[in-house]
Amino acid sequence: MFLESTTPDTWNIIISVLLMIVAYLCGSFPSGVVVGKALTGTDIRQFGSKNTGSTNAIRVLGKKVGFLVFFLDVFKGAFVIILLQILSRLNVFHSVLDYGFYGMMAVIGHSYSIFLGFKGGKAVATSLGVVLCICPLAGILCLITFLIVLKTTGYVSLSSTLATIAVLLTYLTLFFIGYYGPSFIEYFINAPSLANLLTILVPGIIIIYKHIPNYKRLASGTENSFKKKKEAPVEINNNVSSENTAEQ
């Protein structure tokens, strides 16, 4: 009876909601913890800053494993959006919700993972995955800003914050002067919808909120900087003391 009385629009809403849950679960996947344990037998929550993000993974597990964590975190934010874009182009399924909602749920999942007792990372990499799919120009400017600030200062926290601000300003600019069209160039400079503009604020707020302890250390001059010294991966033994670092 229910199947017979359910309209196509109702199914669209149901599937869209289910995909939001999928996006949250994808974001919740603890890449740093799983990869660390699988490849090195190390739980990164016990070392460094004890954060599950890719910066701590790089410090604790080394660059190769750490960058694998980074790419997985980026993919978590992009997965459902890419899936929806493919289904839409094939005319199989068209979401009733703006893609930004799925990205928002992935970011929330990364920062408040159901698999980690609603704890998690600082969502920078996962947010990057979302932005690259929805607003490529903002994603590229985000990367450029991050790399320039990191190269100049060595502070990941400051780089992440200014990169986030660059994304928000790009979104806001394109909202007023962007152009939407079917070609890649037109999509590259598309005007985000109001819903997309609002949903990108959530990752921005989460990133800034999660970095508050880093801002305090920046103000006191105790924040760790890659520019000051290049550190080897944290030696993993029972006597290692934890250090505060900026995480993604």
Secondary structure, DSSP 8 states (H G I E B T S, - for coil): -HHHH--HHHHHHHHHHHHHHHHHHHHHS-HHHHHHHHHHS--GGGSTT---SHHHHHHHH-HHHHHHHHHHHHHHHHHHHHHHHHHHHTTS---SS-HHHHHHHHHHHHHSBGGGTSB----HHHHHHHHHHH-HHHHHHHHHHHHHHHHHH--HHHHHHHHHHHHHHHHHHHHHH----SSHHHHHT----HHHHHHHHHHHHHHHHHTHHHHHHHHHT----TTT--------STT---------
